[in-house]
């Protein structure tokens, strides 16, 4: 398979590194199109040897086009690419909120996969939700799933609307985790810990808790029950969270993220 990645930013570079690192494709079968020349040296340091700055005939020689640009850049991108795409080209888009129909209209391509990765894809621990239109064959879908799985785990949905929902959950999710961690670090410092002590206490707590969850079959509620004791410190904190309606606030935030994902595609 020959692949062109449109966009050499964080996610474009992550995909290139993952594809090459897994040996699914060879370095000379991958082209990255990145208009910002300042990023080229960093791409080359990561064994990305074929770099272009503007769309050209090289696109015609590829089997898969990966769209890894910002959603707001899509409308400017389509006209410059359209002369070089084939009707039988396959497109994998990771542009948040951009619907399959919009990509089909913009590029005139029938085979389109839409995916939503998240930040941990950079270390091979990502979570990617993806869907495809009916023109993509089962074999082609398996090929793309193998590519996506080089960055972590991937889950397929028949309903495209679930990609917007996954954007709100797993796509934006790492920021929610960091937000909660940051709040705990600030609270620890207020209690008298130094910055380094607070960081260590919180980071290792999150790290250990996730690993413990992964190594057992207990649910989150069951683990909470194991930590919490009647009249204890954990119960005091959880009761305060409930009094503040924290559960409702989290759900409201996720719904706001979902609505924004829907708005981006409208």
C-alpha positions as CSV (number, residue, x, y, z in Angstrom):
1,X,0.0,0.0,0.0
2,X,1.2,3.5,-0.9
3,X,0.0,6.3,1.4
4,X,-0.1,10.1,1.4
5,X,-0.7,11.9,4.7
6,X,-2.0,15.4,4.2
7,X,-0.7,17.4,7.2
8,X,2.5,16.9,9.1
9,X,1.3,18.2,12.4
10,X,1.0,16.1,15.6
11,X,-1.5,13.6,14.4
12,X,-0.1,13.4,10.9
13,X,3.4,12.7,12.2
14,X,2.0,10.2,14.7
15,X,0.3,8.2,12.0
16,X,3.4,8.3,9.8
17,X,5.6,7.1,12.7
18,X,3.2,4.4,13.6
19,X,2.8,3.1,10.1
20,X,6.5,3.0,9.5
21,X,7.3,1.6,13.0
22,X,4.9,-1.3,12.5
23,X,6.5,-2.1,9.1
24,X,3.1,-2.1,7.5
25,X,4.5,0.2,4.8
26,X,8.1,1.1,3.8
27,X,9.5,4.6,4.0
28,X,9.5,5.2,0.3
29,X,5.8,4.1,0.0
30,X,4.8,7.0,2.3
31,X,4.5,10.7,1.3
32,X,3.7,13.5,3.8
33,X,2.3,16.8,2.4
34,X,3.2,19.6,4.8
35,X,3.2,23.2,3.5
36,X,5.1,24.5,6.5
37,X,8.8,24.0,5.7
38,X,9.8,24.6,9.3
39,X,8.3,21.2,10.1
40,X,10.2,19.3,7.4
41,X,13.4,18.7,9.4
42,X,11.6,17.2,12.3
43,X,9.7,14.9,9.9
44,X,12.9,13.7,8.4
45,X,14.4,13.0,11.8
46,X,11.5,10.5,12.2
47,X,12.4,8.6,9.0
48,X,9.7,10.4,6.9
49,X,11.8,10.9,3.8
50,X,9.2,11.8,1.1
51,X,7.9,15.3,1.9
52,X,5.9,17.6,-0.4
53,X,4.6,21.2,0.2
54,X,1.8,21.4,-2.3
55,X,-0.6,18.8,-3.9
56,X,0.7,17.3,-7.1
57,X,0.7,14.2,-9.3
58,X,2.4,12.1,-6.6
59,X,-1.1,11.8,-5.0
60,X,-2.3,9.9,-8.0
61,X,0.3,7.1,-7.3
62,X,-1.1,6.4,-3.8
63,X,-3.7,4.0,-2.6
64,X,-4.8,5.8,0.5
65,X,-5.1,9.5,1.3
66,X,-5.0,10.4,5.0
67,X,-6.5,13.8,5.8
68,X,-4.8,15.0,9.0
69,X,-5.4,18.7,8.8
70,X,-7.6,21.1,10.9
71,X,-11.3,20.9,10.1
72,X,-11.4,24.6,9.3
73,X,-8.7,24.1,6.6
74,X,-10.8,21.5,4.7
75,X,-12.6,23.8,2.3
76,X,-9.4,25.4,1.1
77,X,-7.7,22.0,0.8
78,X,-10.3,20.3,-1.4
79,X,-9.9,22.4,-4.6
80,X,-6.1,22.1,-4.5
81,X,-6.3,18.3,-4.2
82,X,-9.2,17.5,-6.4
83,X,-7.3,17.6,-9.7
84,X,-4.9,14.8,-8.4
85,X,-7.4,12.3,-6.9
86,X,-8.8,9.3,-8.6
87,X,-12.4,8.2,-8.3
88,X,-11.3,4.9,-6.9
89,X,-9.0,6.5,-4.3
90,X,-9.7,5.7,-0.6
91,X,-9.7,8.5,2.0
92,X,-9.1,8.2,5.7
93,X,-10.1,11.4,7.5
94,X,-9.3,12.3,11.1
95,X,-10.7,15.8,10.8
96,X,-13.0,16.4,13.8
97,X,-16.6,17.0,12.9
98,X,-16.2,16.8,9.1
99,X,-18.9,14.5,7.8
100,X,-18.3,11.8,5.1
101,X,-20.8,13.5,2.8
102,X,-18.8,16.7,3.0
103,X,-15.5,15.0,2.1
104,X,-17.3,13.1,-0.8
105,X,-18.6,16.4,-2.1
106,X,-15.3,18.2,-1.7
107,X,-13.0,15.6,-3.4
108,X,-15.4,13.6,-5.5
109,X,-14.2,10.4,-3.9
110,X,-16.6,7.6,-3.0
111,X,-14.5,5.4,-0.6
112,X,-14.3,7.3,2.7
113,X,-13.4,6.2,6.2
114,X,-13.9,8.7,9.0
115,X,-11.9,8.2,12.3
116,X,-11.4,10.0,15.6
117,X,-8.1,9.2,17.4
118,X,-6.9,10.7,20.6
119,X,-3.7,12.1,22.0
120,X,-2.3,8.8,23.5
121,X,-2.0,7.6,19.9
122,X,1.4,9.3,20.0
123,X,2.7,6.5,22.2
124,X,0.8,3.6,20.8
125,X,-1.9,3.8,23.5
126,X,-4.6,5.6,21.6
127,X,-8.3,5.0,21.3
128,X,-9.7,5.4,17.8
129,X,-13.4,5.2,16.7
130,X,-14.0,4.9,13.0
131,X,-16.8,4.3,10.4
132,X,-17.0,4.1,6.7
133,X,-19.5,4.5,3.9
134,X,-20.8,1.6,1.9
135,X,-18.3,2.0,-1.0
136,X,-15.5,0.7,1.3
137,X,-15.2,-3.1,1.0
138,X,-14.7,-5.4,3.9
139,X,-11.1,-6.1,2.9
140,X,-10.3,-2.4,2.6
141,X,-11.9,-1.8,6.0
142,X,-9.7,-4.5,7.5
143,X,-6.6,-2.9,5.9
144,X,-7.4,0.5,7.4
145,X,-8.3,-1.0,10.8
146,X,-4.8,-2.6,10.8
147,X,-3.3,0.8,10.2
148,X,-5.4,2.5,12.9
149,X,-4.4,-0.3,15.4
150,X,-0.7,0.6,15.1
151,X,-1.6,3.6,17.3
152,X,-3.5,1.7,19.9
153,X,-7.0,0.3,19.9
154,X,-9.7,0.9,17.3
155,X,-13.4,0.3,17.4
156,X,-15.8,0.4,14.4
157,X,-19.3,1.9,14.3
158,X,-21.9,1.5,11.6
159,X,-23.6,4.8,12.6
160,X,-21.5,7.9,11.7
161,X,-23.1,9.9,14.5
162,X,-21.2,7.8,17.0
163,X,-18.0,9.4,15.7
164,X,-19.1,12.7,17.1
165,X,-20.1,11.0,20.3
166,X,-16.6,9.3,20.6
167,X,-15.1,12.7,20.0
168,X,-16.7,13.9,23.2
169,X,-15.7,10.8,25.1
170,X,-12.3,9.5,24.0
171,X,-11.2,12.2,21.6
172,X,-11.4,15.0,24.1
173,X,-11.1,12.6,27.1
174,X,-7.4,13.0,27.8
175,X,-8.0,16.7,28.6
176,X,-10.6,15.8,31.2
177,X,-8.1,13.4,32.9
178,X,-5.4,16.1,32.9
179,X,-8.0,18.7,34.2
180,X,-8.9,16.4,37.2
181,X,-5.2,15.6,37.8
182,X,-4.3,19.3,37.8
183,X,-7.1,20.1,40.3
184,X,-5.7,17.4,42.6
185,X,-2.2,18.7,42.3
186,X,-3.3,22.2,43.2
187,X,-5.2,20.9,46.2
188,X,-2.2,18.9,47.3
189,X,0.0,22.1,47.1
190,X,-2.7,23.9,49.2
191,X,-2.3,21.2,51.8
192,X,1.4,22.0,52.1
193,X,3.1,19.6,49.6
194,X,5.8,20.9,47.4
195,X,5.2,21.0,43.6
196,X,7.3,17.9,43.0
197,X,5.7,16.0,45.9
198,X,2.2,16.9,44.7
199,X,3.0,15.8,41.1
200,X,4.4,12.5,42.3
201,X,1.4,11.8,44.6
202,X,-1.1,12.5,41.9
203,X,0.7,11.0,38.9
204,X,1.4,7.7,40.6
205,X,-2.1,7.5,42.0
206,X,-3.6,7.8,38.5
207,X,-1.0,5.5,36.9
208,X,-1.5,2.8,39.6
209,X,-5.2,3.0,39.6
210,X,-5.5,2.5,35.8
211,X,-3.1,-0.4,35.9
212,X,-5.1,-2.0,38.7
213,X,-8.3,-1.6,36.8
214,X,-6.7,-3.2,33.7
215,X,-5.4,-6.2,35.6
216,X,-8.8,-7.2,37.2
217,X,-12.4,-7.6,36.1
218,X,-14.0,-5.4,38.8
219,X,-16.0,-2.4,37.8
220,X,-15.2,1.2,38.8
221,X,-18.1,1.1,41.3
222,X,-16.6,-2.1,42.8
223,X,-13.2,-0.5,43.1
224,X,-14.7,2.6,44.8
225,X,-16.4,0.3,47.3
226,X,-13.0,-1.3,48.1
227,X,-11.3,2.1,48.7
228,X,-14.2,3.6,50.6
229,X,-15.0,2.8,54.2
230,X,-18.0,3.9,56.3
231,X,-17.3,7.3,57.9
232,X,-13.8,7.4,56.3
233,X,-11.9,10.0,54.4
234,X,-12.8,8.7,50.9
235,X,-16.5,8.8,51.8
236,X,-16.1,12.4,53.0
237,X,-14.7,13.4,49.6
238,X,-17.2,11.4,47.6
239,X,-20.1,12.9,49.6
240,X,-18.8,16.4,48.8
241,X,-18.6,15.5,45.1
242,X,-22.2,14.4,45.2
243,X,-23.2,17.6,47.1
244,X,-21.6,19.6,44.3
245,X,-23.4,17.5,41.7
246,X,-20.1,16.7,40.1
247,X,-21.5,13.7,38.2
248,X,-24.1,16.0,36.5
249,X,-21.4,18.6,35.7
250,X,-19.3,16.0,34.0
251,X,-22.2,14.7,31.9
252,X,-23.1,18.3,31.0
253,X,-19.5,18.9,29.8
254,X,-19.5,15.8,27.7
255,X,-22.8,16.8,26.1
256,X,-21.4,20.2,25.3
257,X,-18.4,18.6,23.6
258,X,-20.8,16.4,21.6
259,X,-22.8,19.4,20.5
260,X,-19.7,21.2,19.4
261,X,-18.6,18.2,17.4
262,X,-22.0,18.2,15.7
263,X,-21.8,22.0,15.1
264,X,-18.4,21.6,13.4
265,X,-19.9,19.3,10.9
266,X,-22.9,21.3,10.1
